[in-house]
Structure formats: C-alpha cells, structure tokens
C-alpha cells in the first residue's frame, strides 16, 4: 500500500514537471518566433509557433490526464508545485495567443511598408 502511494506521488510529480517543462518550452519558442517576426522572418516565426503549439499540446495533454484521474477518484494533491505548473501553463497559453496577434500585426506592418 505504501509503495502504491509513493508511485502516485512520483507520478503526480512527474506529471507536474512535464507541465512545467512543456509550458516553458512553448513560451520560449513563442518568444523566439516573435523575435523572428521582428526581423520579418515570418517563415521561421511560423515554424517556431508550430513547435510552441506542440509543446502546449503536450502540457495540456498531461493536465487533462490529471483532471481525468481526479474525475475517476484519484485526485492529485493540491501543492504549491501543482499551482506553479498550472500558472506556467495558463501564462504560456495566454502569451502564445498574444504573440500570435503581435506577429499578425508585424505582417501587416511589413505589407504596408512594402507598398
């Protein structure tokens, strides 16, 4: 019984760190995409945003697994680390949307100045 409890704790910690790592990767890639867009390298920006989206998908998948486990009667402990992971994910998602919008603005600016 104690071994099962330790496995659940370790699995939750692994899941939490997966959310943090993938969210952080997504955020970093999105900012790299913004930098590429500032240099009007929109192809590179698009590729970086695609990679960022995949990282967010992985983080969100792990979050969904934790939610499903809770719905099935195996709730994760609400720890500061879990809250930190959730904060990372939500911030990354929000910043990605903002950066997508900023890239579109840069594309319009480039089109206007190229006329």
DODREN-985902 format. One record per residue (C-alpha): residue number from 1; residue in three letters; x, y, z. Coordinates in nm, 3 decimals. Example, Ala and Ser with C-alpha at 12.3 -4.5 7.8 and 13.67 -1.06 7.14 Angstrom:
REM residues 2
R | 1 | ALA | 1.230 | -0.450 | 0.780
R | 2 | SER | 1.367 | -0.106 | 0.714
This chain:
REM residues 115
R | 1 | UNK | 0.000 | 0.000 | 0.000
R | 2 | UNK | 0.280 | 0.243 | 0.089
R | 3 | UNK | 0.454 | 0.158 | -0.241
R | 4 | UNK | 0.135 | 0.242 | -0.437
R | 5 | UNK | 0.108 | 0.572 | -0.252
R | 6 | UNK | 0.472 | 0.655 | -0.335
R | 7 | UNK | 0.408 | 0.568 | -0.702
R | 8 | UNK | 0.107 | 0.803 | -0.711
R | 9 | UNK | 0.314 | 1.083 | -0.558
R | 10 | UNK | 0.602 | 1.022 | -0.800
R | 11 | UNK | 0.362 | 1.003 | -1.096
R | 12 | UNK | 0.199 | 1.331 | -0.990
R | 13 | UNK | 0.539 | 1.497 | -0.954
R | 14 | UNK | 0.643 | 1.365 | -1.295
R | 15 | UNK | 0.321 | 1.498 | -1.449
R | 16 | UNK | 0.364 | 1.833 | -1.278
R | 17 | UNK | 0.719 | 1.869 | -1.408
R | 18 | UNK | 0.604 | 1.767 | -1.757
R | 19 | UNK | 0.353 | 2.052 | -1.749
R | 20 | UNK | 0.619 | 2.298 | -1.632
R | 21 | UNK | 0.880 | 2.185 | -1.886
R | 22 | UNK | 0.647 | 2.177 | -2.187
R | 23 | UNK | 0.485 | 2.507 | -2.092
R | 24 | UNK | 0.826 | 2.669 | -2.050
R | 25 | UNK | 0.941 | 2.530 | -2.384
R | 26 | UNK | 0.626 | 2.665 | -2.551
R | 27 | UNK | 0.677 | 3.008 | -2.402
R | 28 | UNK | 1.042 | 3.022 | -2.508
R | 29 | UNK | 0.961 | 2.911 | -2.862
R | 30 | UNK | 0.683 | 3.170 | -2.889
R | 31 | UNK | 0.923 | 3.447 | -2.789
R | 32 | UNK | 1.179 | 3.318 | -3.040
R | 33 | UNK | 0.902 | 3.336 | -3.301
R | 34 | UNK | 0.829 | 3.696 | -3.205
R | 35 | UNK | 1.197 | 3.782 | -3.243
R | 36 | UNK | 1.200 | 3.618 | -3.588
R | 37 | UNK | 0.888 | 3.815 | -3.683
R | 38 | UNK | 1.051 | 4.140 | -3.567
R | 39 | UNK | 1.318 | 4.063 | -3.826
R | 40 | UNK | 1.038 | 3.993 | -4.080
R | 41 | UNK | 1.135 | 3.627 | -4.095
R | 42 | UNK | 0.776 | 3.508 | -4.097
R | 43 | UNK | 0.851 | 3.155 | -4.220
R | 44 | UNK | 1.078 | 3.094 | -3.923
R | 45 | UNK | 0.824 | 3.257 | -3.693
R | 46 | UNK | 0.551 | 3.026 | -3.822
R | 47 | UNK | 0.769 | 2.718 | -3.770
R | 48 | UNK | 0.858 | 2.826 | -3.417
R | 49 | UNK | 0.492 | 2.891 | -3.334
R | 50 | UNK | 0.407 | 2.545 | -3.468
R | 51 | UNK | 0.667 | 2.397 | -3.232
R | 52 | UNK | 0.531 | 2.608 | -2.945
R | 53 | UNK | 0.181 | 2.480 | -3.016
R | 54 | UNK | 0.305 | 2.120 | -2.999
R | 55 | UNK | 0.471 | 2.187 | -2.663
R | 56 | UNK | 0.148 | 2.337 | -2.532
R | 57 | UNK | -0.043 | 2.036 | -2.661
R | 58 | UNK | 0.186 | 1.806 | -2.463
R | 59 | UNK | 0.146 | 2.013 | -2.147
R | 60 | UNK | -0.230 | 2.029 | -2.191
R | 61 | UNK | -0.245 | 1.652 | -2.250
R | 62 | UNK | -0.072 | 1.591 | -1.917
R | 63 | UNK | -0.306 | 1.835 | -1.744
R | 64 | UNK | -0.604 | 1.653 | -1.895
R | 65 | UNK | -0.472 | 1.321 | -1.766
R | 66 | UNK | -0.454 | 1.466 | -1.414
R | 67 | UNK | -0.807 | 1.602 | -1.444
R | 68 | UNK | -0.940 | 1.269 | -1.573
R | 69 | UNK | -0.766 | 1.084 | -1.287
R | 70 | UNK | -0.935 | 1.318 | -1.040
R | 71 | UNK | -1.274 | 1.261 | -1.203
R | 72 | UNK | -1.211 | 0.886 | -1.172
R | 73 | UNK | -1.144 | 0.912 | -0.800
R | 74 | UNK | -0.766 | 0.963 | -0.789
R | 75 | UNK | -0.718 | 1.332 | -0.718
R | 76 | UNK | -0.375 | 1.489 | -0.732
R | 77 | UNK | -0.252 | 1.666 | -0.422
R | 78 | UNK | -0.306 | 2.040 | -0.443
R | 79 | UNK | 0.051 | 2.152 | -0.380
R | 80 | UNK | 0.231 | 2.475 | -0.443
R | 81 | UNK | 0.420 | 2.292 | -0.719
R | 82 | UNK | 0.090 | 2.192 | -0.885
R | 83 | UNK | -0.030 | 2.551 | -0.867
R | 84 | UNK | 0.301 | 2.664 | -1.015
R | 85 | UNK | 0.260 | 2.419 | -1.304
R | 86 | UNK | -0.093 | 2.541 | -1.372
R | 87 | UNK | 0.029 | 2.901 | -1.364
R | 88 | UNK | 0.303 | 2.817 | -1.614
R | 89 | UNK | 0.055 | 2.653 | -1.849
R | 90 | UNK | -0.203 | 2.930 | -1.836
R | 91 | UNK | 0.062 | 3.202 | -1.877
R | 92 | UNK | 0.216 | 3.022 | -2.173
R | 93 | UNK | -0.122 | 2.979 | -2.339
R | 94 | UNK | -0.209 | 3.344 | -2.287
R | 95 | UNK | 0.127 | 3.471 | -2.409
R | 96 | UNK | 0.114 | 3.246 | -2.714
R | 97 | UNK | -0.217 | 3.399 | -2.819
R | 98 | UNK | -0.081 | 3.749 | -2.766
R | 99 | UNK | 0.236 | 3.671 | -2.963
R | 100 | UNK | 0.028 | 3.525 | -3.249
R | 101 | UNK | -0.159 | 3.855 | -3.262
R | 102 | UNK | 0.163 | 4.057 | -3.249
R | 103 | UNK | 0.307 | 3.855 | -3.538
R | 104 | UNK | -0.004 | 3.929 | -3.746
R | 105 | UNK | 0.042 | 4.299 | -3.671
R | 106 | UNK | 0.406 | 4.279 | -3.781
R | 107 | UNK | 0.299 | 4.105 | -4.103
R | 108 | UNK | 0.052 | 4.385 | -4.174
R | 109 | UNK | 0.315 | 4.646 | -4.095
R | 110 | UNK | 0.562 | 4.479 | -4.332
R | 111 | UNK | 0.296 | 4.463 | -4.606
R | 112 | UNK | 0.214 | 4.832 | -4.561
R | 113 | UNK | 0.576 | 4.945 | -4.569
R | 114 | UNK | 0.649 | 4.731 | -4.875
R | 115 | UNK | 0.394 | 4.915 | -5.091
